[in-house]
Amino acid sequence: VKYILENCKEDMDFFNTWFEKGIISRLS
């Protein structure tokens, strides 16, 4: 998951807006 957060930060921010708030926080 850390790999995703580091390499796909923009994608994660996009998903965070479209799905539910705090998804990035739960994954990290």
N, CA, C and O atoms as CSV, one atom per row, in Angstrom:
chain,resi,resn,atom,element,x,y,z
A,1,VAL,N,N,0.846,-1.198,0.000
A,1,VAL,CA,C,0.000,0.000,0.000
A,1,VAL,C,C,0.883,1.252,0.000
A,1,VAL,O,O,0.561,2.239,-0.660
A,2,LYS,N,N,1.977,1.211,0.726
A,2,LYS,CA,C,2.882,2.369,0.754
A,2,LYS,C,C,3.367,2.682,-0.658
A,2,LYS,O,O,3.547,3.846,-1.017
A,3,TYR,N,N,3.575,1.639,-1.450
A,3,TYR,CA,C,3.999,1.823,-2.842
A,3,TYR,C,C,2.957,2.619,-3.618
A,3,TYR,O,O,3.287,3.526,-4.382
A,4,ILE,N,N,1.699,2.263,-3.407
A,4,ILE,CA,C,0.604,2.947,-4.093
A,4,ILE,C,C,0.554,4.414,-3.678
A,4,ILE,O,O,0.409,5.303,-4.517
A,5,LEU,N,N,0.674,4.653,-2.384
A,5,LEU,CA,C,0.606,6.025,-1.882
A,5,LEU,C,C,1.759,6.871,-2.421
A,5,LEU,O,O,1.598,8.069,-2.652
A,6,GLU,N,N,2.910,6.251,-2.618
A,6,GLU,CA,C,4.078,7.002,-3.069
A,6,GLU,C,C,4.081,7.210,-4.576
A,6,GLU,O,O,4.545,8.243,-5.058
A,7,ASN,N,N,3.565,6.234,-5.329
A,7,ASN,CA,C,3.658,6.295,-6.782
A,7,ASN,C,C,2.359,6.708,-7.463
A,7,ASN,O,O,2.365,7.099,-8.630
A,8,CYS,N,N,1.263,6.624,-6.751
A,8,CYS,CA,C,-0.027,6.959,-7.352
A,8,CYS,C,C,-0.776,7.954,-6.474
A,8,CYS,O,O,-1.992,7.863,-6.301
A,9,LYS,N,N,-0.029,8.900,-5.927
A,9,LYS,CA,C,-0.630,9.854,-4.991
A,9,LYS,C,C,-1.808,10.589,-5.633
A,9,LYS,O,O,-2.851,10.766,-5.003
A,10,GLU,N,N,-1.640,11.009,-6.874
A,10,GLU,CA,C,-2.705,11.746,-7.552
A,10,GLU,C,C,-3.931,10.872,-7.744
A,10,GLU,O,O,-5.060,11.327,-7.564
A,11,ASP,N,N,-3.707,9.611,-8.111
A,11,ASP,CA,C,-4.826,8.684,-8.289
A,11,ASP,C,C,-5.539,8.458,-6.969
A,11,ASP,O,O,-6.767,8.405,-6.920
A,12,MET,N,N,-4.768,8.325,-5.898
A,12,MET,CA,C,-5.368,8.110,-4.587
A,12,MET,C,C,-6.194,9.319,-4.178
A,12,MET,O,O,-7.270,9.170,-3.599
A,13,ASP,N,N,-5.699,10.512,-4.476
A,13,ASP,CA,C,-6.451,11.724,-4.154
A,13,ASP,C,C,-7.749,11.749,-4.942
A,13,ASP,O,O,-8.786,12.165,-4.425
A,14,PHE,N,N,-7.698,11.303,-6.198
A,14,PHE,CA,C,-8.890,11.261,-7.043
A,14,PHE,C,C,-9.918,10.297,-6.473
A,14,PHE,O,O,-11.095,10.635,-6.342
A,15,PHE,N,N,-9.469,9.099,-6.136
A,15,PHE,CA,C,-10.383,8.106,-5.566
A,15,PHE,C,C,-10.936,8.583,-4.237
A,15,PHE,O,O,-12.097,8.338,-3.910
A,16,ASN,N,N,-10.096,9.268,-3.474
A,16,ASN,CA,C,-10.516,9.766,-2.166
A,16,ASN,C,C,-11.691,10.721,-2.316
A,16,ASN,O,O,-12.599,10.729,-1.485
A,17,THR,N,N,-11.675,11.524,-3.375
A,17,THR,CA,C,-12.782,12.465,-3.583
A,17,THR,C,C,-14.034,11.751,-4.046
A,17,THR,O,O,-15.138,12.113,-3.641
A,18,TRP,N,N,-13.881,10.741,-4.890
A,18,TRP,CA,C,-15.050,10.092,-5.478
A,18,TRP,C,C,-15.685,9.049,-4.571
A,18,TRP,O,O,-16.902,8.867,-4.593
A,19,PHE,N,N,-14.871,8.361,-3.772
A,19,PHE,CA,C,-15.452,7.341,-2.898
A,19,PHE,C,C,-15.802,7.963,-1.561
A,19,PHE,O,O,-16.744,8.752,-1.491
A,20,GLU,N,N,-15.105,7.651,-0.529
A,20,GLU,CA,C,-15.446,8.247,0.757
A,20,GLU,C,C,-14.246,8.912,1.390
A,20,GLU,O,O,-13.114,8.452,1.236
A,21,LYS,N,N,-14.495,9.993,2.100
A,21,LYS,CA,C,-13.397,10.743,2.717
A,21,LYS,C,C,-12.656,9.860,3.714
A,21,LYS,O,O,-13.263,9.070,4.437
A,22,GLY,N,N,-11.337,10.009,3.740
A,22,GLY,CA,C,-10.533,9.283,4.706
A,22,GLY,C,C,-10.028,7.942,4.206
A,22,GLY,O,O,-9.404,7.201,4.965
A,23,ILE,N,N,-10.288,7.609,2.929
A,23,ILE,CA,C,-9.840,6.308,2.419
A,23,ILE,C,C,-8.315,6.224,2.462
A,23,ILE,O,O,-7.756,5.171,2.773
A,24,ILE,N,N,-7.652,7.320,2.154
A,24,ILE,CA,C,-6.189,7.332,2.200
A,24,ILE,C,C,-5.703,7.143,3.629
A,24,ILE,O,O,-4.718,6.446,3.874
A,25,SER,N,N,-6.392,7.758,4.554
A,25,SER,CA,C,-6.000,7.642,5.963
A,25,SER,C,C,-6.132,6.209,6.448
A,25,SER,O,O,-5.295,5.726,7.211
A,26,ARG,N,N,-7.193,5.523,6.002
A,26,ARG,CA,C,-7.403,4.136,6.437
A,26,ARG,C,C,-6.355,3.216,5.823
A,26,ARG,O,O,-5.944,2.240,6.451
A,27,LEU,N,N,-5.920,3.517,4.606
A,27,LEU,CA,C,-4.963,2.654,3.938
A,27,LEU,C,C,-3.550,2.829,4.486
A,27,LEU,O,O,-2.755,1.889,4.476
A,28,SER,N,N,-3.241,4.024,4.961
A,28,SER,CA,C,-1.875,4.275,5.419
A,28,SER,C,C,-1.654,3.838,6.858
A,28,SER,O,O,-0.552,3.986,7.385
